Each structure stands twice: as C-alpha cells, then as structure tokens.
Amino acid sequence: MSNILITGATGNIGMEVIRFLHKIDTSNRIIAGVRNIEKAKNVFKDYPKLDYVHFDFEDFETFDNALTDIDRIFLLRPPHISDIDKYFKPLISKIKKHNISEVVFLSVQGAETSKVIPHNKIERLINENRLNYIFLRPSYFMQNLTTTLINDIKTKREIILPSGQAQFNWIDIENIGEAGAILLDKFGDYKNQSFEITGLENESFAGVTSLINKAIENPIRFRNVNPLRFFRIKKRERMVTGMIIVMMLLHFLPRFQKAPRISNFYERLTGKKPTDLKTFIEREKKQFEKQ
Ligand SMILES: NC(=O)c1ccc[n+]([C@@H]2O[C@H](COP(=O)([O-])OP(=O)(O)OC[C@H]3O[C@@H](n4cnc5c(N)ncnc54)[C@H](OP(=O)(O)O)[C@@H]3O)[C@@H](O)[C@H]2O)c1
C-alpha cells in the first residue's frame, strides 16, 4: 500500500482523480492536501476513507508535515501560480528530501515545446531532481465552458475571446481524472513517460457555439475580439490582470499554431472513447440555458 498525496484536490481535476480512485476502490491510502480541511471534508463527504492534511503551495511551513510518510504525489500547478522558481523549486526539493520519488504531474499538451510556460519549467525541475514521473498532458478542458466562460454565457449570452478561427482540442475533465487515477494507482506500469490526453475533436469556438445552440432554446453567440479589446473588456469587469493575460495567451496563440494533435491514450488506458462535445453539451445544457 502506498500513501498518495493529492494536491489541488478540490479543483476540477483533483476532485475527479479522487472520485475515480474511490470508484476503482484503490488499495492505496489517499490523502487530500488542502488549504482548508473543514471545507474539503464537506466537499468529500461521500468518501469516508479519504484522509486530509493541511497543504499550501504558498506557505512553505506546511510542506514538511504534508509530505511526511508520503510515497507518491499527484501534483498540479494552481492556475494563479506562475512563479515556478519561487514556489515549485522549494517544493520539489522538499519532495526529494522526503524520499518521495513518484510524481504524477498534471501538465498541458505541448508543454515540451515551450521553455517559457510554467508546466515546462516544472517538468524540468522534476527531471533535474531525478524523480520518477508521469507527465499527464491534457488538451483544452471542455469544462472551461462551464467555469471561466460561463459568466459571459449566462449574463451576456455570448462567448467572447480573441481566438478567431483557432482550433482547440476538447477534453472532458472526467476523462483526465479517470486517467490520473489509473496512473496513480498503477504508477510502476507507466512510470517515466509522458502521455497526451485529448478528446477526438478539434473545433473552433464558432463551431462549439453552434453545437451548443443545437442543444438549447435561447441561442448564444461567439464574439471574436482582438487581444487589446479583450484586455479592456475584462479589465472593466475587474478580472485580475494575471488571469486576463493567461486567458489571452491561451486563446490567441493557437491562431498561429497547427491544429492540436489527437491522442488515443485515453482509449488505450481505459478501453473507452473519450467524451465527445455533443455528449458533454447535452450533459451540461442546463448551465447554458437562459436563467
Ligand atoms: N483549463 C484548461 O483548459 C487546461 C488545459 C490543460 C492544462 N491545464 C492546467 O490544469 C491546471 C489546473 O487544474 P484545475 O483546473 O484542476 O485547477 P482548479 O480547478 O483551478 O483548482 C485549483 C486547485 O488548487 C488549489 N489551490 C489553489 N491555490 C492553492 C494553494 N496556494 N495551496 C494549495 N492548494 C491551492 C485549489 O484549492 P482551494 O479549494 O483551496 O482553492 C484547487 O483545489 C493548471 O496548471 C492548468 O494550466 C488547464
């Protein structure tokens, strides 16, 4: 039995990883590393076997206690943390000091090609520290539609982005969580490899908008804007500047890149096809309807 620490446990992917570890009835001990244990206990009240430890990426004092007796870790980068030298360098040194040599890191598709993105820096730190690793590199989350973009959809009936006709590959976080759970549970079978996890469809925002409109009563529209205009609109809405910049890069740069690669890793791992957009939209369509 291994002790597995899950960081980002209450987020999109962490929550799915825990749900699937529970579903496969893992024999490993699962510990959620969270900032607020009481809040997390409420979130995970259906998982009585789950343990908790206080862990804060931004509070180095929490590292030693959280890493004690841990054998394996599910590591992610919370979206607002971009200073990797400041936060991840000390964390990964501590992971090494605690003789934890098994890390599943939630990276991003294409992380290997850009030295400037934070995920690339974290992957390099893991390698430099000679930890055994699995890099899970997902494409664009379908759930961005029901999280970061939902406010504009609900209040303005539009998706507003500087993405033009750029193609995105759309993956369901449930598929990522399931893959993450299997990789954590059977780490030895997959160690020291990187896996892209994608859906089967590349689609632009105009395309996805029209798929949504086939499923709902009151249509939404896709409004393409240039990056400067996007910045001004989001600034006016008081979005944090760092977040606006991340959103701009994430949605503007793909205009100049090739369409994303499509991987069959999820199917090889689980024997199932990943969720398609139509199924996802049908499942979530209540969220897209006019309130
Ligand atoms: N969105 C995409 O399309 C996409 C695609 C590929 C890869 N990714 C990558 O996926 C990662 C994000 O995963 P996600 O969507 O699951 O994240 P998320 O839903 O934003 O959740 C972030 C998690 O991190 C925790 N957290 C935040 N700050 C913390 C701190 N200081 N100490 C401890 N925990 C902290 C949060 O806990 P609290 O409950 O305490 O807030 C939450 O559990 C990012 O690295 C992103 O680049 C995203």
The ligand as an SDF file (V2000), in Angstrom:
LIG
                    3D

 48 52  0  0  0  0  0  0  0  0999 V2000
   -8.1590   24.7770  -18.3370 N   0  0  0  0  0  0  0  0  0  0  0  0
   -7.5760   24.0890  -19.2990 C   0  0  0  0  0  0  0  0  0  0  0  0
   -8.0780   24.0040  -20.4160 O   0  0  0  0  0  0  0  0  0  0  0  0
   -6.2740   23.3760  -19.0210 C   0  0  0  0  0  0  0  0  0  0  0  0
   -5.7370   22.5350  -20.0040 C   0  0  0  0  0  0  0  0  0  0  0  0
   -4.5550   21.8440  -19.7230 C   0  0  0  0  0  0  0  0  0  0  0  0
   -3.9270   22.0010  -18.5050 C   0  0  0  0  0  0  0  0  0  0  0  0
   -4.4690   22.8550  -17.5680 N   0  0  0  0  0  0  0  0  0  0  0  0
   -3.7640   23.0020  -16.2920 C   0  0  0  0  0  0  0  0  0  0  0  0
   -4.5200   22.4350  -15.2290 O   0  0  0  0  0  0  0  0  0  0  0  0
   -4.1240   23.0740  -14.0090 C   0  0  0  0  0  0  0  0  0  0  0  0
   -5.3470   23.4910  -13.2230 C   0  0  0  0  0  0  0  0  0  0  0  0
   -6.0800   22.3710  -12.8280 O   0  0  0  0  0  0  0  0  0  0  0  0
   -7.5750   22.5400  -12.3220 P   0  0  0  0  0  0  0  0  0  0  0  0
   -8.4030   23.1140  -13.4430 O   0  0  0  0  0  0  0  0  0  0  0  0
   -7.9730   21.2590  -11.7120 O   0  0  0  0  0  0  0  0  0  0  0  0
   -7.4180   23.6730  -11.2160 O   0  0  0  0  0  0  0  0  0  0  0  0
   -8.5690   24.4690  -10.4440 P   0  0  0  0  0  0  0  0  0  0  0  0
   -9.9120   23.8500  -10.7010 O   0  0  0  0  0  0  0  0  0  0  0  0
   -8.3650   25.9110  -10.6990 O   0  0  0  0  0  0  0  0  0  0  0  0
   -8.2080   24.1490   -8.9350 O   0  0  0  0  0  0  0  0  0  0  0  0
   -7.0480   24.6170   -8.3230 C   0  0  0  0  0  0  0  0  0  0  0  0
   -6.8230   23.7750   -7.0920 C   0  0  0  0  0  0  0  0  0  0  0  0
   -5.6220   24.2260   -6.4720 O   0  0  0  0  0  0  0  0  0  0  0  0
   -5.9040   24.5380   -5.1200 C   0  0  0  0  0  0  0  0  0  0  0  0
   -5.0460   25.6320   -4.7050 N   0  0  0  0  0  0  0  0  0  0  0  0
   -5.0230   26.8940   -5.1870 C   0  0  0  0  0  0  0  0  0  0  0  0
   -4.0890   27.6110   -4.5520 N   0  0  0  0  0  0  0  0  0  0  0  0
   -3.5330   26.7860   -3.6430 C   0  0  0  0  0  0  0  0  0  0  0  0
   -2.5290   26.9490   -2.6770 C   0  0  0  0  0  0  0  0  0  0  0  0
   -1.8950   28.1220   -2.5070 N   0  0  0  0  0  0  0  0  0  0  0  0
   -2.2080   25.8930   -1.9120 N   0  0  0  0  0  0  0  0  0  0  0  0
   -2.8540   24.7030   -2.0180 C   0  0  0  0  0  0  0  0  0  0  0  0
   -3.8100   24.4790   -2.9290 N   0  0  0  0  0  0  0  0  0  0  0  0
   -4.1460   25.5210   -3.7290 C   0  0  0  0  0  0  0  0  0  0  0  0
   -7.3690   24.9130   -5.0660 C   0  0  0  0  0  0  0  0  0  0  0  0
   -7.8100   24.6950   -3.7600 O   0  0  0  0  0  0  0  0  0  0  0  0
   -8.8320   25.6630   -2.9290 P   0  0  0  0  0  0  0  0  0  0  0  0
  -10.1050   24.8530   -2.8110 O   0  0  0  0  0  0  0  0  0  0  0  0
   -8.1530   25.8570   -1.6230 O   0  0  0  0  0  0  0  0  0  0  0  0
   -8.9840   26.9160   -3.7210 O   0  0  0  0  0  0  0  0  0  0  0  0
   -7.9360   23.9020   -6.0520 C   0  0  0  0  0  0  0  0  0  0  0  0
   -8.1000   22.6530   -5.4240 O   0  0  0  0  0  0  0  0  0  0  0  0
   -3.2960   24.2950  -14.3840 C   0  0  0  0  0  0  0  0  0  0  0  0
   -1.9300   24.0400  -14.1950 O   0  0  0  0  0  0  0  0  0  0  0  0
   -3.6260   24.4550  -15.8630 C   0  0  0  0  0  0  0  0  0  0  0  0
   -2.6090   25.1080  -16.5680 O   0  0  0  0  0  0  0  0  0  0  0  0
   -5.6240   23.5240  -17.7930 C   0  0  0  0  0  0  0  0  0  0  0  0
  1  2  1  0
  2  3  2  0
  2  4  1  0
  4  5  1  0
  4 48  2  0
  5  6  2  0
  6  7  1  0
  7  8  2  0
  8  9  1  0
  8 48  1  0
  9 10  1  0
  9 46  1  0
 10 11  1  0
 11 12  1  0
 11 44  1  0
 12 13  1  0
 13 14  1  0
 14 15  2  0
 14 16  1  0
 14 17  1  0
 17 18  1  0
 18 19  2  0
 18 20  1  0
 18 21  1  0
 21 22  1  0
 22 23  1  0
 23 24  1  0
 23 42  1  0
 24 25  1  0
 25 26  1  0
 25 36  1  0
 26 27  1  0
 26 35  1  0
 27 28  2  0
 28 29  1  0
 29 30  1  0
 29 35  2  0
 30 31  1  0
 30 32  2  0
 32 33  1  0
 33 34  2  0
 34 35  1  0
 36 37  1  0
 36 42  1  0
 37 38  1  0
 38 39  2  0
 38 40  1  0
 38 41  1  0
 42 43  1  0
 44 45  1  0
 44 46  1  0
 46 47  1  0
M  CHG  2   8   1  16  -1
M  END
$$$$
